[in-house]
Amino acid sequence: MSQSKFVYVTYIRTTREKLWEALVTPAFNKQFWFGTWQDCAWTEGASWKLTFEDGRIADEGEVLHIDPPNRLVLKWRHALRPELTAEGYSQATFVLEPAEETVKLTVTHEIPVPGSKLI
């Protein structure tokens, strides 16, 4: 099946535990996700939302897999723009790996839609 895929890799001078905390804690989220935060219980099967200060939901989905502080997989659907919502659910995978004095963070976001506008 043809799909759209985005892979982002970065190295951050921190520990996996601190980076994991930044990924799942609302106060940290607001610093790097344009003032939004993730609203989630952080258990497999839990609902997941990316929420704006005014209560609007930017994106929503579900936790498919969680293995702190190593891997997080989210079922993800955009909620604001109808043309992006219509593409359906994508999958975002966050992998944290030790890399000497840093952490290698790999984010893979993919959807089974060729030429996806979301991705």
VENKAQUI-V91631 format. One record per backbone hydrogen bond with DSSP energy under -1.0 kcal/mol. NH is the residue of the N-H (numbers start at 1). CO is the residue of the C=O. Records with the same first field share a line. If there is no record, write none. Layout:
# VENKAQUI-V91631
NH = CO / CO
This chain:
# VENKAQUI-V91631
4 = 111
6 = 109
8 = 107
10 = 105
12 = 103
14 = 12
19 = 15
20 = 16
21 = 17
22 = 18
23 = 19
24 = 20
25 = 21
29 = 25
30 = 26
31 = 28
32 = 29
33 = 29
35 = 30
36 = 33
37 = 51
39 = 49
45 = 63
46 = 43
48 = 61
49 = 39
50 = 59
51 = 37
52 = 56
55 = 52
58 = 50
59 = 50
60 = 77
61 = 48
62 = 75
63 = 46
64 = 73
65 = 73
67 = 71
70 = 67
71 = 67
72 = 94
73 = 65
74 = 92
75 = 62
76 = 90
77 = 60
79 = 58
84 = 81
85 = 81
86 = 82
88 = 85
90 = 76
91 = 110
92 = 74
93 = 108
94 = 72
95 = 106
96 = 70
97 = 104
99 = 102
102 = 99
103 = 12
104 = 97
105 = 10
106 = 95
107 = 8
108 = 93
109 = 6
110 = 91
111 = 4
113 = 111
116 = 113
